[in-house]
Amino acid sequence: MLNGHCFSFIERTDSLGRSSVMPYLPLTLTNGNRSVEVTALLDTGASVNVLPYEIGIELGAVWEDQTVPIELSGNLARSAARGLVLSGTVAQFPPVLLAFAWTQSRDAPVILGHMNFFAEFNVCFYRHDSTFEVRPREK
């Protein structure tokens, strides 16, 4: 059994100057021979993982080559999205395949949701010290 890795919540300020402390996770995404380091929001209320358009382009993905349409809801409901599978690496853990709704929205953060980040990892939130622990699910 792999030990978990603890992360601290990160304070972010939005464009209106409002500050919040949220569970952001450093993550390496890989597509073929291209990799990018991102900071992703862990969202227990999100059904799917979401990838902003620019990051998909940076990873060499081609919008027209993605044939699986994804319907988003909430703030992203008006944005077109298509399925994109990438390799994701968290801390020292082995890479896992993560399915994303790659959205044309340029304002979306990288979001990790139930399909399929929370299917691959157990996450435990500790509000008393604003940390969270991530560990791969046992297969």
N, C-alpha and C positions, 0 to 999 in steps of 0.2 A: 504494500500500500504506500503510495506516495504521500509525503507530508504536504500540508498546505503551505501557501505563501500568503503572507499578510501585506495589505496595502492600506495606506491612509486615504481618507476622503480628501478631495481637493477643492479648494475654494476657487470659484470662477466668478467673474463679473460680466454681466450681459451688456448689450449695446446701450441700454438705458441706465447703466451704472448700478444695477441691483446685484447684490452679492449673494451667492448660495454655496453651500458645501455639499458636494455630491460624490457618489462612488464612481470615479473615473479610473479606468484600468489601462496601463500601458500594454500594447499589443503589437506584435509584428505580423503584418499580413503579407502573404506571398502568392504570386501568380506566375507560374513558370520560373523564369530566372530574375524576376523583379520583386523587390521587397520594399515595404514602407513601414515606418514606425508611426503608430497612431495612438491617440488617447481616446478610449471608447467609454461611453456612458453605460453602466450596468442599469438596465431598466426592467425591473421585475413585472411591470405592467405592459411591456411591449410583447406582442405576439411573435414578431420576427426581428432578425438582425437587419440593420439598415446601414447602407454604405453611400456616402455622398458621391456625386458624379465625378468630381475632380480626383478623388482617390482611386476610383476605378480606372480612370484615364491614366493616372500616374503608374498604375500597375499593368498597363498595356491592354486592358480590356477594350473591346470594340462594341459600342452600344448596339449596332445593327446585327452583330453576331449572337446576341442574347435573345433567345426565342421564347422564353417563359415569362409571360406578363405577371406581375404581382400587383394586387390591389392593396394600397395602403389606406390607413384611416387617420383620424385625428388631424393634426396640423399638416400632415403630408398627403392628405386625401386627394388633393388636386394635382399632385405630382406623379408623372409616369414613373413606373419602376419595373425592372426586369430581374429575373433570378441570376445570381452570379455566385459560384462556389469558389472559395479561396482557402488557402491553408492559413491557419492562425496559430501563433505561438504565444503562450503566456508564461512569463518567468522562465524557469528551467524545465518546464513540462514539455513532453513530446508534442509536435504540431498535430492539430486536428483539422478536419475539413469543416468549414463554417459556411452555411448557406446565407447569402445576403439578398435583401431587396435593394438592388442598386438603383437609386433614385436620381432623376434628373435635377432634383432640388439642389441648389448650391448652398442653401442655408442649413441643411440637416447635419447634425453631428453623426459620428459613428455611434450606432446604438447596438447593444448586445441584449437580445431578448430570449424568449422561451424557445423559439425555433431558430437556431438550434444551440445557442451558447449554453443555456441552462440545461439542455439535454446532455451536454458534454462535460459540464463542470458543476460541482456543488459550490455554493457560495454561502458564507455565513457572515451576516452583518452584525457589528458590535457598536451600538450607538454610544455606549458609555465612554469610549475613547475614540470614536469616529474612525474606526478601521473596519476592514472586511477581509475575510480569508477566502481564497480560491483553491480548490483542489479538484483534480480530474475525477470523474465518476468511475467507479470500478466497473469493468465490462463483464 
